[in-house]
C-alpha cells in the first residue's frame, strides 16, 4: 500500500507569513480550526495542495484534495465568503482538465454546485462524503 505524503500546512503558512498576516484574525482562526479537524479526521493524507491565492484585491486560501475514488475537492476561504462576522468556506467538487486548470464537477450525487457559507465542521462532513463516493 502506498504511503501518502502529508503536506505540512504550517510550513507553507510560515513561508507565506506576510500573506497569512494579511488575513483577519477571524480568518486565521477558521483556517486553524479546519486544519485541526482535517488532522483529527485523518483527511490530511488526501490534501494535494494548500496555497495562498493573490487575487486582485485580496488574499484567499485554497485547499485541494484528491481522494482514492478519483474525486477532487477545492475548499476556499476568501473575503467574499464573509457573513455576519464569521468567515466561511466554500467547497466544490472539481476535476482537472490539465495539470493547472480545473473545472467544477456538477455530476456528483451529493454536491450539485459550489457550497457556500460552510463552517469548518461542515467542510469536514462534505469531504468525508466525497471521499466515500463510489466512482
LODONU-540316 format. One line per 3 residues: number of its first residue (from 0); their letters; for each residue x, y, z of C-alpha. Coordinates in steps of 0.1 Angstrom, whole numbers, plus 5000, padded with zeros to 4 digits. Each point is the difference from the previous one (the first is absolute). Example, Ala and Ser with C-alpha at 12.3 -4.5 7.8 and 13.67 -1.06 7.14 Angstrom:
// residues 2
0	as	5123,4955,5078; 5014,5034,4993;
// end
This chain:
// residues 135
0	xxx	5000,5000,5000; 5013,5034,4990; 5009,5024,5028;
3	xxx	4985,5034,4994; 5022,5031,5004; 4984,5024,5024;
6	xxx	5003,5036,4992; 5013,5021,5028; 4975,5029,5001;
9	xxx	5018,5017,5028; 5033,5003,4981; 4980,5014,4970;
12	xxx	4985,5026,5023; 5034,5008,5014; 5015,5004,4965;
15	xxx	4970,5023,4991; 4999,5019,5033; 4995,5034,4984;
18	xxx	4969,4987,4982; 4987,4982,5030; 5005,5031,5022;
21	xxx	4979,5019,4974; 4970,4978,5009; 4977,5010,5028;
24	xxx	5002,4984,5034; 4966,4983,4994; 5012,4986,4967;
27	xxx	5031,4986,5017; 4979,4985,5027; 4978,4983,4974;
30	xxx	5030,4986,4982; 5016,4987,5032; 4967,4984,5009;
33	xxx	4997,4983,4966; 5036,4988,5002; 4994,4984,5034;
36	xxx	4969,4983,4988; 5018,4987,4968; 5026,4984,5022;
39	xxx	4975,4987,5025; 4979,4984,4973; 5030,4985,4981;
42	xxx	4994,5021,4969; 5035,5015,4997; 5013,4971,4980;
45	xxx	4976,5010,4972; 5011,5037,4999; 5019,5005,4968;
48	xxx	5006,5038,5002; 4996,5028,5025; 5007,5035,4986;
51	xxx	4994,5037,5002; 4983,5015,4970; 5009,5036,4992;
54	xxx	4968,5014,4985; 4996,5035,4988; 4991,5016,5033;
57	xxx	5002,4971,5025; 5018,4970,5012; 4981,4967,5000;
60	xxx	5011,4966,5014; 4993,4968,4980; 5002,4964,5009;
63	xxx	4999,4973,4973; 4992,4964,5008; 5002,4969,4979;
66	xxx	4983,4968,5013; 5006,4964,4992; 4968,4999,4980;
69	xxx	5015,5026,4976; 4977,5028,5012; 5016,5033,5007;
72	xxx	4988,5028,5023; 5009,5037,5003; 4995,5019,5032;
75	xxx	5005,5038,5001; 4998,5027,5026; 5000,5035,4986;
78	xxx	4986,5034,5009; 4969,4994,4979; 4991,4970,5023;
81	xxx	4994,5024,5029; 4966,5002,5016; 4989,5014,5034;
84	xxx	5035,5002,5016; 5009,4964,4990; 5023,4988,4973;
87	xxx	4985,4971,4982; 5015,4976,4975; 4987,4990,4966;
90	xxx	5004,4965,4986; 4997,4986,4965; 5007,4966,4984;
93	xxx	5024,5006,4971; 5019,4981,4974; 5032,5011,4982;
96	xxx	5000,5007,4962; 5038,5001,5002; 5026,5004,5026;
99	xxx	4990,5035,5012; 4965,5006,4988; 4969,4984,5015;
102	xxx	4963,5004,4995; 4971,4993,5023; 4984,4966,5000;
105	xxx	4963,5002,5001; 4993,4963,4997; 5005,4988,5036;
108	xxx	4969,4987,5019; 5008,5021,5031; 5012,5033,4986;
111	xxx	4983,5015,4969; 5016,5035,5003; 5025,5020,5021;
114	xxx	4991,4998,5036; 5003,5034,5018; 5001,5012,5036;
117	xxx	5013,4968,5015; 5015,4999,5035; 5030,4977,5004;
120	xxx	4979,4971,5014; 4978,5001,4969; 5031,5000,4977;
123	xxx	5012,4968,5018; 4966,4984,4996; 4999,5007,4962;
126	xxx	5036,4989,4995; 4992,4966,5017; 4969,4996,4978;
129	xxx	5021,5007,4969; 5027,4977,5012; 4974,4972,5003;
132	xxx	4984,5004,4967; 5001,4971,4976; 5014,5009,4966;
// end
